[in-house]
């Protein structure tokens, strides 16, 4: 601080003393009403430039120990000029079923100069409207460096999907001197990414990642519980268990798969009453064989000479082929 003793005294005496109630323009007083030898600490703490000082001496013309007299009134000090911050709002939804009205209303109540909005999935890395909001914030900061520029969002998850993206955004805000404002949630407030704010942004990143992991775990738990009750997600199967059992029985009798598909009828869905496709039937039979422990595809057979002995696998295959009924047995 570059203040002479006279200027330091003048700065302190612009405030009433919280300790002895000495009015502005006068030195501190003792309990007996005499001029104190030093200013009381609570008084010069009111001056931001002296909050770290241990003492501010009373000038010599105050004559410590003598009776106090009212000093001349000080000239009015103009209040420091405060620049109104520039707020850039950003709102986002992931799907068309989510609504933007509540976010936009909160941003307008926050007196945002301009609001950018978009409907885009969380999985999309590049968000055009967010890029425009950040670009406008940087332009305001370059044009008026002393004016606070704030990026305002309804909640933290509207900005990033994981810790890496949030840390990247934090670095960009820190480089441009742009603040972040959260309107809802337990961390509601304005945060500066510089200084202690950088550590806070790191905490926000970890908290965001933990929240996403928690949601994912709860979703998986719900799917497991639903599956245990017989509720499975996704489209219903075209070929149900009864149809599959019938198809396996026909296949074991040697009937070709295309002929089996014509004998089956879909019971539910938009294709109800029609026969399943041959490809669907092949997939269902392959899954059934996999569940029974049989290979999905036959193993390649080695080329052998007539004098070579049969392997155990070849002997087993020969026995199964011999016991299998002839494909045209029903036609005879």
Backbone as numpy.savetxt, mean C-alpha at the origin, in Angstrom:
# Nx Ny Nz CAx CAy CAz Cx Cy Cz
23.21 31.99 15.67 22.35 33.16 15.67 23.26 34.38 15.67
22.96 35.32 14.79 23.78 36.52 14.62 22.99 37.72 15.12
22.83 37.82 16.45 22.12 38.94 17.05 23.00 39.60 18.10
23.03 40.92 18.08 23.76 41.65 19.12 22.96 41.58 20.41
23.58 41.87 21.57 22.84 41.83 22.85 21.61 42.72 22.84
21.71 43.91 22.19 20.54 44.80 22.17 19.40 44.18 21.36
19.74 43.61 20.22 18.70 42.98 19.41 18.14 41.74 20.10
19.00 41.01 20.81 18.52 39.85 21.54 17.53 40.26 22.62
17.86 41.33 23.35 16.95 41.82 24.39 15.64 42.29 23.80
15.71 43.00 22.67 14.50 43.49 22.03 13.61 42.32 21.57
14.23 41.25 21.07 13.46 40.09 20.62 12.76 39.41 21.79
13.44 39.34 22.94 12.85 38.70 24.12 11.72 39.56 24.67
11.91 40.88 24.67 10.92 41.76 25.30 9.70 42.01 24.42
9.65 41.40 23.28 8.43 41.48 22.48 7.36 40.54 23.02
7.68 39.75 24.05 6.74 38.77 24.60 6.54 39.04 26.09
5.34 38.80 26.55 5.08 38.85 27.99 5.76 37.67 28.66
6.28 37.90 29.89 6.95 36.82 30.60 5.92 35.89 31.21
5.94 34.60 30.89 4.98 33.66 31.51 5.23 33.43 32.98
6.42 33.82 33.47 6.78 33.55 34.86 6.35 34.67 35.80
6.70 35.94 35.45 6.40 37.07 36.35 5.37 38.03 35.77
4.82 37.69 34.61 3.79 38.51 33.97 4.30 39.88 33.58
5.60 40.04 33.39 6.13 41.32 32.92 5.62 41.58 31.52
5.04 42.73 31.24 4.47 42.97 29.91 5.56 43.16 28.87
5.17 43.13 27.61 6.12 43.32 26.52 6.77 44.69 26.63
8.07 44.75 26.41 8.82 46.00 26.51 9.48 46.21 27.85
9.32 45.27 28.81 9.89 45.43 30.14 10.68 44.19 30.52
11.64 44.44 31.43 12.45 43.32 31.91 11.66 42.51 32.93
12.18 41.30 33.26 11.53 40.46 34.25 11.68 41.09 35.64
10.77 40.74 36.56 10.76 41.33 37.90 10.87 40.23 38.95
11.38 40.64 40.11 11.43 39.73 41.24 10.08 39.73 41.94
9.96 38.89 42.96 8.70 38.84 43.70 8.43 40.17 44.41
9.47 40.91 44.74 9.29 42.20 45.40 9.00 43.32 44.44
8.89 43.03 43.14 8.55 44.06 42.17 9.76 44.78 41.61
10.99 44.33 41.93 12.18 44.99 41.42 12.66 44.31 40.14
13.45 45.04 39.37 13.98 44.50 38.12 14.90 43.32 38.41
14.65 42.22 37.71 15.46 41.01 37.92 16.82 41.14 37.25
17.81 40.43 37.81 19.16 40.49 37.24 19.24 39.80 35.88
18.38 38.83 35.63 18.37 38.10 34.36 16.92 37.86 33.95
16.75 37.61 32.68 15.44 37.24 32.17 15.09 35.84 32.67
13.81 35.63 32.90 13.36 34.28 33.23 13.40 33.39 31.98
13.82 32.15 32.19 13.99 31.23 31.05 12.72 31.05 30.22
11.52 30.91 30.84 10.33 30.72 30.00 10.07 31.86 29.03
10.66 33.03 29.30 10.38 34.17 28.43 11.16 34.10 27.13
12.47 33.86 27.22 13.21 33.84 25.96 13.08 32.51 25.22
12.49 31.52 25.89 12.18 30.29 25.17 11.09 30.53 24.13
10.27 31.58 24.36 9.23 31.92 23.39 9.82 32.38 22.06
11.06 32.80 22.04 11.71 33.25 20.82 12.40 32.04 20.19
12.02 31.64 18.97 12.60 30.43 18.37 14.12 30.46 18.29
14.70 31.63 18.06 16.16 31.71 17.91 16.89 31.47 19.21
16.20 31.56 20.36 16.87 31.42 21.66 16.44 30.17 22.43
15.76 29.28 21.80 15.28 28.11 22.54 16.42 27.22 23.00
17.54 27.28 22.32 18.68 26.46 22.73 19.64 27.18 23.65
19.40 28.46 23.97 20.30 29.24 24.83 19.98 28.99 26.31
21.00 29.13 27.14 20.81 28.96 28.58 20.39 30.25 29.27
20.75 31.39 28.69 20.39 32.66 29.31 20.51 33.79 28.30
19.75 34.83 28.57 19.86 36.09 27.82 19.97 37.19 28.87
21.09 37.88 28.89 21.36 38.86 29.94 20.49 40.10 29.79
20.16 40.70 30.94 19.43 41.96 30.94 20.43 43.08 30.65
20.10 44.03 29.79 21.04 45.14 29.50 21.32 45.97 30.74
22.43 46.69 30.71 22.90 47.44 31.89 21.95 48.55 32.29
21.23 49.15 31.34 20.36 50.28 31.70 19.11 49.85 32.45
18.97 48.58 32.68 17.81 48.11 33.43 18.03 48.25 34.93
19.30 48.39 35.35 19.61 48.57 36.78 18.97 47.48 37.63
19.48 46.26 37.59 18.89 45.18 38.39 18.83 45.54 39.86
17.76 45.16 40.53 17.58 45.42 41.95 16.78 46.66 42.23
16.56 47.53 41.27 15.78 48.75 41.50 14.31 48.49 41.18
13.48 49.40 41.63 12.03 49.26 41.41 11.74 49.33 39.92
10.79 48.52 39.52 10.45 48.44 38.09 9.54 49.60 37.69
9.79 50.12 36.49 8.93 51.14 35.92 8.52 50.70 34.51
7.30 51.11 34.17 6.79 50.74 32.85 7.65 51.40 31.77
8.12 50.58 30.82 8.92 51.11 29.73 8.06 51.58 28.58
8.69 52.20 27.59 7.93 52.69 26.43 7.35 51.51 25.64
6.23 51.74 25.03 5.58 50.70 24.25 6.41 50.37 23.02
6.49 49.10 22.70 7.26 48.67 21.54 6.43 48.81 20.28
7.14 49.05 19.20 6.46 49.13 17.91 5.90 47.75 17.54
4.76 47.77 16.89 4.12 46.52 16.50 5.02 45.77 15.51
5.21 44.53 15.78 6.03 43.70 14.92 5.11 42.96 13.94
5.31 43.12 12.65 4.44 42.41 11.70 4.61 40.91 11.82
3.51 40.22 11.70 3.55 38.76 11.79 4.32 38.19 10.61
5.07 37.14 10.85 5.81 36.54 9.73 4.86 36.07 8.64
5.31 36.25 7.42 4.50 35.88 6.27 4.46 34.36 6.14
3.28 33.87 6.05 3.12 32.42 5.90 2.51 32.13 4.53
3.18 31.29 3.78 2.69 30.92 2.47 1.65 29.80 2.61
0.55 29.95 1.90 -0.47 28.92 1.91 0.04 27.71 1.12
0.00 26.52 1.73 0.54 25.35 1.02 -0.29 25.01 -0.21
0.38 24.43 -1.18 -0.28 23.98 -2.40 -0.51 22.47 -2.26
-1.76 22.07 -2.35 -2.12 20.66 -2.21 -2.50 20.09 -3.57
-1.87 18.96 -3.88 -2.19 18.21 -5.10 -2.84 16.90 -4.67
-4.10 16.70 -5.03 -4.83 15.52 -4.61 -4.72 14.39 -5.61
-4.78 13.16 -5.10 -4.75 11.96 -5.96 -5.71 10.94 -5.39
-6.60 10.41 -6.27 -7.58 9.40 -5.88 -7.50 8.25 -6.87
-7.70 7.02 -6.38 -7.59 5.84 -7.25 -8.48 4.73 -6.72
-9.08 3.98 -7.67 -9.77 2.74 -7.35 -9.23 1.65 -8.25
-9.36 0.39 -7.79 -8.82 -0.73 -8.55 -9.83 -1.28 -9.55
-11.11 -1.30 -9.20 -12.13 -1.89 -10.07 -13.28 -0.92 -10.24
-14.12 -1.23 -11.20 -15.27 -0.37 -11.47 -16.31 -0.44 -10.35
-16.29 -1.51 -9.56 -17.27 -1.63 -8.47 -16.95 -0.70 -7.31
-15.71 -0.26 -7.19 -15.34 0.68 -6.13 -15.69 2.11 -6.57
-16.06 2.93 -5.59 -16.47 4.29 -5.92 -15.42 5.30 -5.49
-15.35 6.39 -6.26 -14.38 7.46 -6.01 -14.99 8.63 -5.25
-16.31 8.63 -5.07 -16.97 9.81 -4.52 -16.43 10.18 -3.14
-16.25 9.18 -2.26 -15.79 9.50 -0.90 -14.37 10.06 -0.91
-13.52 9.53 -1.77 -12.16 10.06 -1.86 -12.16 11.49 -2.39
-12.93 11.74 -3.45 -12.96 13.07 -4.05 -13.53 14.10 -3.07
-14.56 13.71 -2.33 -15.14 14.63 -1.36 -14.13 15.00 -0.27
-13.38 14.01 0.22 -12.37 14.29 1.25 -11.26 15.18 0.70
-10.86 14.97 -0.55 -9.81 15.80 -1.14 -10.28 17.23 -1.35
-11.54 17.41 -1.72 -12.06 18.78 -1.88 -12.19 19.48 -0.54
-12.56 18.72 0.50 -12.61 19.34 1.83 -11.22 19.77 2.30
-10.20 19.08 1.84 -8.82 19.44 2.19 -8.31 20.62 1.38
-9.16 21.19 0.51 -8.81 22.37 -0.29 -7.64 22.09 -1.24
-7.73 20.98 -1.96 -6.71 20.67 -2.96 -6.89 21.58 -4.16
-5.77 22.10 -4.67 -5.82 22.97 -5.84 -6.20 22.21 -7.10
-5.76 20.96 -7.20 -6.10 20.13 -8.35 -6.11 18.68 -7.89
-7.06 17.93 -8.41 -7.22 16.53 -8.03 -7.08 15.66 -9.28
-6.24 14.65 -9.19 -6.08 13.66 -10.25 -6.73 12.36 -9.80
-7.47 11.72 -10.70 -8.17 10.49 -10.36 -8.03 9.50 -11.50
-8.04 8.21 -11.16 -7.96 7.17 -12.16 -8.48 5.86 -11.59
-8.92 5.01 -12.51 -9.35 3.66 -12.16 -8.38 2.69 -12.82
-7.53 2.10 -12.00 -6.46 1.26 -12.53 -6.12 0.21 -11.49
-5.75 -0.97 -11.95 -5.47 -2.07 -11.04 -4.21 -1.80 -10.24
-4.16 -2.39 -9.05 -2.98 -2.25 -8.20 -1.77 -2.93 -8.82
-2.01 -3.93 -9.67 -0.90 -4.66 -10.27 -0.18 -3.86 -11.36
-0.80 -2.82 -11.86 -0.19 -2.01 -12.92 0.85 -1.09 -12.28
2.07 -1.18 -12.74 3.15 -0.40 -12.14 3.08 1.07 -12.52
2.77 1.35 -13.79 2.76 2.74 -14.27 1.34 3.27 -14.16
1.16 4.35 -13.39 -0.14 4.98 -13.21 -0.06 6.40 -13.77
-0.68 6.63 -14.90 -0.51 7.93 -15.58 -0.94 9.13 -14.74
-2.08 9.03 -14.05 -2.56 10.18 -13.29 -1.68 10.47 -12.09
-1.12 9.44 -11.47 -0.19 9.67 -10.37 1.08 10.35 -10.88
1.54 9.93 -12.05 2.71 10.59 -12.63 2.43 12.07 -12.91
1.21 12.38 -13.39 0.86 13.77 -13.64 0.81 14.58 -12.33
0.28 13.97 -11.28 0.21 14.67 -9.99 1.61 14.98 -9.47
2.52 14.02 -9.56 3.89 14.24 -9.10 4.59 15.30 -9.96
4.36 15.25 -11.27 4.98 16.24 -12.16 4.50 17.64 -11.83
3.20 17.81 -11.58 2.67 19.13 -11.22 3.22 19.60 -9.88
3.36 18.68 -8.92 3.93 19.05 -7.62 5.37 19.55 -7.78
6.16 18.87 -8.63 7.53 19.32 -8.87 7.56 20.69 -9.55
6.62 20.95 -10.44 6.57 22.24 -11.11 6.27 23.36 -10.12
5.32 23.13 -9.22 5.01 24.13 -8.20 6.23 24.40 -7.32
6.92 23.34 -6.93 8.08 23.50 -6.04 9.21 24.24 -6.73
9.42 23.99 -8.01 10.46 24.71 -8.74 10.11 26.18 -8.93
8.82 26.47 -9.14 8.41 27.86 -9.35 8.43 28.67 -8.06
8.09 28.04 -6.93 8.05 28.74 -5.64 8.68 27.84 -4.59
10.01 27.87 -4.46 10.69 26.97 -3.52 10.26 27.15 -2.07
9.86 28.37 -1.67 9.50 28.62 -0.28 8.08 28.18 0.05
7.29 27.87 -0.94 5.90 27.47 -0.72 5.81 25.97 -0.47
5.18 25.56 0.62 5.02 24.12 0.86 4.13 23.48 -0.20
4.57 22.36 -0.74 3.80 21.59 -1.72 3.50 20.23 -1.10
2.23 19.86 -1.10 1.79 18.64 -0.41 1.04 17.75 -1.39
1.43 16.47 -1.42 0.69 15.45 -2.15 -0.32 14.83 -1.18
-1.60 15.02 -1.45 -2.66 14.61 -0.53 -3.39 13.40 -1.09
-3.54 12.35 -0.28 -4.29 11.15 -0.66 -5.23 10.78 0.48
-6.25 10.03 0.12 -7.25 9.63 1.12 -6.67 8.65 2.13
-5.89 7.67 1.65 -5.24 6.71 2.52 -3.99 6.19 1.84
-3.13 5.55 2.62 -1.80 5.18 2.15 -1.84 4.17 1.02
-2.77 3.22 1.04 -2.77 2.16 0.04 -3.14 2.64 -1.34
-3.59 3.89 -1.48 -3.88 4.44 -2.80 -2.60 4.80 -3.55
-1.46 4.82 -2.87 -0.23 5.25 -3.51 0.60 4.09 -4.04
0.76 3.03 -3.26 1.68 1.96 -3.63 1.10 0.63 -3.19
1.60 -0.46 -3.82 1.10 -1.79 -3.51 2.04 -2.57 -2.61
3.31 -2.13 -2.48 4.25 -2.85 -1.63 5.30 -1.89 -1.11
6.20 -2.42 -0.30 7.22 -1.59 0.34 8.18 -0.99 -0.68
8.53 -1.75 -1.72 9.49 -1.25 -2.70 8.96 -0.01 -3.42
7.69 -0.05 -3.84 7.12 1.09 -4.54 6.98 2.30 -3.62
6.62 2.05 -2.36 6.47 3.17 -1.42 7.82 3.81 -1.12
8.88 3.01 -1.03 10.20 3.58 -0.80 10.67 4.38 -2.01
10.34 3.91 -3.22 10.69 4.66 -4.42 9.96 6.00 -4.44
8.68 5.99 -4.10 7.92 7.24 -4.03 8.46 8.15 -2.95
8.85 7.59 -1.81 9.43 8.39 -0.73 10.70 9.09 -1.19
11.55 8.37 -1.93 12.78 8.98 -2.43 12.49 10.12 -3.40
11.46 9.94 -4.23 11.10 11.01 -5.18 10.56 12.23 -4.46
9.71 12.02 -3.45 9.19 13.15 -2.68 10.30 13.85 -1.91
11.22 13.09 -1.37 12.32 13.66 -0.62 13.23 14.50 -1.51
13.49 13.99 -2.73 14.35 14.73 -3.65 13.71 16.04 -4.07
12.38 16.06 -4.19 11.70 17.29 -4.61 11.23 18.16 -3.47
11.44 17.73 -2.22 10.98 18.54 -1.09 9.47 18.61 -0.99
8.77 17.55 -1.40 7.32 17.51 -1.41 6.83 16.72 -0.20
5.83 17.25 0.49 5.30 16.58 1.67 4.16 15.65 1.28
3.83 14.75 2.20 2.76 13.78 2.00 1.71 13.96 3.09
0.44 13.97 2.68 -0.66 14.13 3.62 -1.62 12.95 3.49
-1.93 12.33 4.63 -2.90 11.24 4.70 -4.15 11.76 5.41
-5.30 11.60 4.78 -6.53 12.16 5.32 -7.25 11.22 6.27
-7.03 9.91 6.16 -7.71 8.96 7.03 -6.71 7.92 7.53
-7.17 7.13 8.50 -6.33 6.08 9.05 -5.64 6.50 10.34
-4.96 5.57 10.98 -4.29 5.89 12.26 -3.11 6.83 12.11
-2.60 7.00 10.90 -1.43 7.87 10.67 -1.83 9.16 9.97
-3.04 9.63 10.23 -3.52 10.85 9.60 -2.61 12.02 9.94
-2.25 12.82 8.93 -1.41 13.99 9.16 -0.55 14.30 7.95
0.30 15.32 8.11 1.22 15.75 7.06 2.63 15.35 7.47
3.35 14.74 6.53 4.67 14.22 6.83 5.67 14.74 5.79
6.78 15.24 6.31 7.84 15.75 5.46 8.86 14.63 5.25
9.19 14.29 4.00 10.13 13.18 3.76 11.56 13.51 4.11
11.86 14.75 4.48 13.23 15.12 4.84 13.44 14.92 6.35
14.68 14.65 6.74 15.03 14.51 8.15 14.35 13.31 8.78
13.62 13.57 9.88 12.93 12.50 10.58 11.82 11.90 9.74
11.32 12.67 8.77 10.28 12.14 7.91 10.73 10.96 7.08
12.02 10.92 6.72 12.53 9.79 5.94 12.38 8.48 6.72
12.66 8.51 8.01 12.49 7.33 8.83 11.01 6.95 8.93
10.15 7.95 9.00 8.72 7.69 9.07 8.24 7.03 7.78
8.78 7.47 6.64 8.39 6.85 5.37 8.81 5.39 5.34
9.96 5.08 5.92 10.38 3.68 5.99 9.42 2.86 6.84
8.96 3.44 7.95 7.99 2.75 8.79 6.68 2.54 8.04
6.26 3.54 7.26 5.05 3.41 6.46 5.18 2.28 5.45
6.36 2.17 4.85 6.58 1.12 3.86 6.44 -0.26 4.49
7.06 -0.44 5.66 6.98 -1.74 6.33 5.54 -2.02 6.74
4.85 -1.00 7.24 3.46 -1.19 7.65 2.58 -1.57 6.46
2.81 -0.93 5.31 2.04 -1.27 4.12 2.26 -2.70 3.66
3.52 -3.16 3.72 3.83 -4.52 3.32 3.20 -5.53 4.28
3.25 -5.22 5.59 2.64 -6.11 6.58 1.13 -6.21 6.35
0.50 -5.09 6.03 -0.93 -5.10 5.80 -1.28 -5.96 4.60
-0.52 -5.86 3.51 -0.79 -6.67 2.33 -0.59 -8.15 2.63
0.46 -8.49 3.38 0.68 -9.89 3.74 -0.46 -10.43 4.61
-0.95 -9.57 5.52 -2.05 -9.99 6.38 -3.31 -10.26 5.57
-3.62 -9.38 4.62 -4.80 -9.57 3.78 -4.67 -10.85 2.96
-3.48 -11.09 2.43 -3.26 -12.29 1.61 -3.43 -13.55 2.46
-2.88 -13.54 3.68 -3.01 -14.71 4.55 -4.47 -14.96 4.93
-5.22 -13.91 5.23 -6.62 -14.08 5.58 -7.42 -14.59 4.39
-7.06 -14.14 3.18 -7.75 -14.63 1.98 -7.51 -16.11 1.78
-6.25 -16.53 1.93 -5.93 -17.95 1.77 -6.60 -18.79 2.84
-6.65 -18.29 4.08 -7.34 -19.02 5.13 -8.82 -19.18 4.80
-9.45 -18.12 4.27 -10.85 -18.21 3.90 -11.09 -19.22 2.79
-10.17 -19.29 1.82 -10.30 -20.26 0.74 -10.18 -21.69 1.26
-9.25 -21.91 2.21 -9.09 -23.25 2.77 -10.33 -23.66 3.54
-10.89 -22.74 4.33 -12.11 -23.06 5.10 -13.27 -23.34 4.16
-13.40 -22.54 3.10 -14.48 -22.77 2.14 -14.31 -24.10 1.42
-13.07 -24.47 1.09 -12.84 -25.75 0.42 -13.17 -26.92 1.33
-12.89 -26.76 2.64 -13.22 -27.85 3.57 -14.72 -28.07 3.68
-15.51 -27.02 3.36 -16.97 -27.14 3.39 -17.55 -27.50 2.03
-16.68 -27.75 1.06 -17.15 -28.14 -0.27 -17.38 -27.00 -1.21
-17.00 -25.78 -0.82 -17.17 -24.61 -1.70 -15.85 -24.30 -2.36
-15.78 -24.46 -3.65 -14.56 -24.19 -4.40 -14.80 -23.03 -5.34
-13.82 -22.17 -5.45 -13.94 -21.03 -6.34 -13.78 -21.41 -7.79
-14.02 -20.46 -8.65 -13.86 -20.68 -10.08 -15.12 -21.24 -10.72
-15.03 -21.52 -12.00 -16.18 -22.02 -12.74 -16.49 -23.48 -12.35
-17.74 -23.87 -12.40 -18.08 -25.28 -12.11 -17.50 -26.19 -13.18
-17.22 -27.44 -12.81 -16.63 -28.38 -13.75 -17.65 -28.78 -14.80
-17.19 -28.88 -16.03 -18.06 -29.33 -17.12 -18.38 -30.80 -16.95
-17.38 -31.58 -16.56 -17.55 -33.03 -16.39 -17.54 -33.31 -14.88
-18.72 -33.67 -14.34 -18.81 -33.92 -12.91 -18.34 -35.34 -12.61
-18.43 -35.71 -11.33 -17.91 -37.02 -10.91 -18.69 -38.18 -11.55
-20.03 -38.03 -11.66 -20.82 -39.11 -12.26 -20.45 -39.31 -13.73
-20.31 -38.22 -14.45 -19.93 -38.31 -15.86 -18.54 -38.91 -16.00
-17.63 -38.52 -15.11 -16.26 -39.03 -15.19 -16.22 -40.54 -14.91
-17.01 -41.00 -13.93 -17.05 -42.43 -13.63 -17.57 -43.22 -14.84
-18.62 -42.70 -15.47 -19.17 -43.35 -16.65 -18.16 -43.36 -17.80
-17.42 -42.24 -17.96 -16.44 -42.15 -19.04 -15.29 -43.12 -18.82
-14.84 -43.25 -17.57 -13.74 -44.18 -17.27 -14.18 -45.61 -17.53
-15.42 -45.93 -17.19 -15.92 -47.30 -17.43 -15.97 -47.59 -18.93
-16.43 -46.65 -19.72 -16.46 -46.86 -21.17 -15.06 -46.95 -21.75
-14.16 -46.14 -21.22 -12.79 -46.17 -21.73 -12.13 -47.50 -21.41
-12.43 -48.04 -20.23 -11.86 -49.35 -19.88 -12.37 -50.45 -20.81
-13.55 -50.25 -21.38 -14.10 -51.23 -22.33 -13.54 -51.05 -23.73
-12.69 -50.04 -23.93 -12.05 -49.84 -25.22 -12.76 -48.90 -26.15
-13.79 -48.22 -25.69 -14.52 -47.29 -26.56 -13.65 -46.03 -26.74
-13.49 -45.54 -27.95 -12.67 -44.34 -28.19 -13.22 -43.13 -27.44
-12.30 -42.24 -27.07 -12.69 -41.05 -26.30 -13.66 -40.17 -27.07
-13.51 -39.91 -28.39 -14.51 -39.10 -29.09 -15.91 -39.68 -29.02
-16.03 -41.04 -29.07 -17.35 -41.66 -28.95 -17.91 -41.51 -27.54
-17.01 -41.56 -26.54 -17.46 -41.39 -25.15 -18.00 -39.98 -24.94
-17.31 -38.98 -25.53 -17.74 -37.59 -25.36 -19.15 -37.39 -25.89
-19.53 -38.08 -26.97 -20.88 -37.93 -27.53 -21.94 -38.53 -26.63
-21.58 -39.50 -25.79 -22.54 -40.15 -24.91 -22.78 -39.37 -23.62
-21.94 -38.35 -23.36 -22.05 -37.57 -22.12 -22.87 -36.30 -22.36
-23.53 -35.81 -21.31 -24.35 -34.60 -21.41 -24.03 -33.68 -20.22
-23.76 -32.44 -20.53 -23.46 -31.44 -19.49 -24.76 -31.10 -18.78
-24.73 -31.07 -17.42 -25.95 -30.88 -16.64 -26.20 -29.42 -16.29
-25.16 -28.62 -16.04 -25.34 -27.25 -15.58 -24.54 -26.29 -16.45
-24.80 -24.99 -16.26 -24.06 -23.97 -16.97 -24.70 -23.59 -18.30
-24.04 -22.70 -19.00 -24.59 -22.22 -20.27 -24.59 -23.29 -21.36
-23.77 -24.34 -21.19 -23.71 -25.43 -22.17 -24.52 -26.65 -21.72
-25.46 -26.44 -20.81 -26.26 -27.55 -20.31 -27.02 -28.19 -21.47
-27.04 -29.55 -21.49 -27.70 -30.29 -22.55 -26.81 -30.66 -23.71
-25.61 -30.08 -23.77 -24.67 -30.37 -24.83 -23.63 -31.39 -24.36
-22.89 -31.93 -25.30 -21.82 -32.87 -24.96 -20.52 -32.11 -24.74
-19.68 -32.56 -23.81 -18.40 -31.87 -23.58 -17.46 -32.08 -24.77
-16.50 -31.21 -24.87 -15.53 -31.34 -25.95 -14.59 -32.52 -25.68
-13.99 -33.01 -26.73 -13.06 -34.13 -26.59 -11.86 -33.72 -25.75
-11.40 -32.47 -25.92 -10.25 -31.99 -25.15 -10.56 -31.96 -23.66
-11.77 -31.50 -23.31 -12.16 -31.48 -21.89 -12.20 -32.88 -21.31
-12.71 -33.83 -22.11 -12.77 -35.21 -21.63 -11.37 -35.80 -21.46
-10.47 -35.50 -22.38 -9.09 -35.98 -22.24 -8.46 -35.43 -20.95
-8.67 -34.13 -20.67 -8.09 -33.54 -19.45 -8.67 -34.19 -18.20
-9.99 -34.41 -18.19 -10.61 -35.04 -17.03 -10.10 -36.46 -16.81
-9.94 -37.23 -17.89 -9.40 -38.58 -17.75 -7.96 -38.57 -17.29
-7.17 -37.60 -17.79 -5.77 -37.50 -17.35 -5.69 -37.16 -15.88
-6.56 -36.25 -15.39 -6.56 -35.91 -13.96 -6.97 -37.13 -13.12
-7.93 -37.91 -13.63 -8.36 -39.11 -12.90 -7.23 -40.12 -12.81
-6.48 -40.29 -13.88 -5.35 -41.20 -13.86 -4.27 -40.70 -12.91
-4.08 -39.38 -12.87 -3.07 -38.82 -11.96 -3.48 -39.05 -10.51
-4.79 -38.91 -10.21 -5.25 -39.15 -8.84 -5.11 -40.62 -8.45
-5.21 -41.54 -9.43 -5.06 -42.96 -9.14 -3.61 -43.40 -9.07
-2.69 -42.46 -9.29 -1.27 -42.80 -9.23 -0.71 -43.31 -10.52
-1.49 -43.28 -11.63 -1.02 -43.74 -12.92 -0.36 -42.59 -13.67
0.58 -42.87 -14.52 1.23 -41.79 -15.26 0.28 -41.15 -16.24
0.45 -39.83 -16.45 -0.38 -39.12 -17.40 -0.09 -39.56 -18.83
1.16 -39.86 -19.12 1.56 -40.27 -20.46 2.38 -41.55 -20.35
2.26 -42.45 -21.32 3.06 -43.68 -21.26 4.54 -43.39 -21.43
5.33 -44.19 -20.75 6.77 -44.02 -20.87 7.24 -44.51 -22.25
8.24 -43.86 -22.81 8.74 -44.32 -24.11 9.32 -45.74 -23.99
8.97 -46.58 -24.98 9.43 -47.98 -24.99 10.77 -48.06 -25.71
11.70 -48.75 -25.09 13.00 -48.87 -25.72 12.94 -49.87 -26.87
13.79 -49.70 -27.83 13.87 -50.65 -28.96 14.69 -51.85 -28.50
14.08 -53.01 -28.57 14.75 -54.21 -28.07 14.85 -55.25 -29.19
15.80 -56.12 -29.01 15.99 -57.22 -29.95 15.15 -58.41 -29.49
14.85 -59.32 -30.42 14.02 -60.48 -30.05 14.63 -61.32 -28.95
15.95 -61.39 -28.91 16.58 -62.23 -27.90 16.71 -61.55 -26.53
16.42 -60.24 -26.45 16.54 -59.53 -25.16 15.42 -59.95 -24.22
15.75 -60.16 -22.91 14.69 -60.54 -21.95 13.78 -59.34 -21.67
12.55 -59.62 -21.25 11.60 -58.57 -20.90 11.91 -58.00 -19.52
11.72 -56.70 -19.39 11.88 -56.05 -18.09 10.62 -56.26 -17.27
10.67 -56.07 -15.92 9.45 -56.20 -15.11 8.31 -55.30 -15.59
8.63 -54.08 -16.02 7.59 -53.19 -16.52 6.95 -53.74 -17.78
7.75 -54.32 -18.68 7.22 -54.87 -19.92 6.36 -56.13 -19.65
6.80 -56.92 -18.67 6.00 -58.10 -18.31 4.64 -57.67 -17.76
4.64 -56.65 -16.89 3.39 -56.16 -16.32 2.49 -55.58 -17.41
3.06 -54.83 -18.35 2.27 -54.27 -19.44 1.66 -55.37 -20.31
2.43 -56.45 -20.59 1.91 -57.55 -21.40 0.74 -58.23 -20.71
0.86 -58.45 -19.40 -0.22 -59.09 -18.67 -1.48 -58.23 -18.66
-1.32 -56.92 -18.51 -2.50 -56.06 -18.51 -3.17 -56.00 -19.87
-2.36 -56.03 -20.93 -2.92 -56.03 -22.28 -3.66 -57.34 -22.57
-3.16 -58.46 -22.07 -3.80 -59.74 -22.32 -5.13 -59.86 -21.58
-5.21 -59.26 -20.39 -6.46 -59.35 -19.61 -7.48 -58.31 -20.04
-7.10 -57.33 -20.84 -8.04 -56.29 -21.27 -8.98 -56.85 -22.33
-10.27 -56.62 -22.22 -11.23 -57.15 -23.21 -11.00 -56.53 -24.58
-11.40 -57.25 -25.59 -11.24 -56.77 -26.97 -12.17 -55.59 -27.22
-11.70 -54.52 -27.93 -12.53 -53.32 -28.15 -13.84 -53.63 -28.83
-13.86 -54.62 -29.70 -15.08 -54.92 -30.47 -15.86 -56.09 -29.86
-15.60 -56.37 -28.57 -16.27 -57.52 -27.95 -17.78 -57.29 -27.88
-18.21 -56.01 -27.66 -19.63 -55.74 -27.54 -20.34 -55.85 -28.88
-19.58 -55.64 -29.98 -20.20 -55.64 -31.29 -20.41 -57.04 -31.84
-19.74 -58.04 -31.23 -19.85 -59.40 -31.74 -21.14 -60.04 -31.25
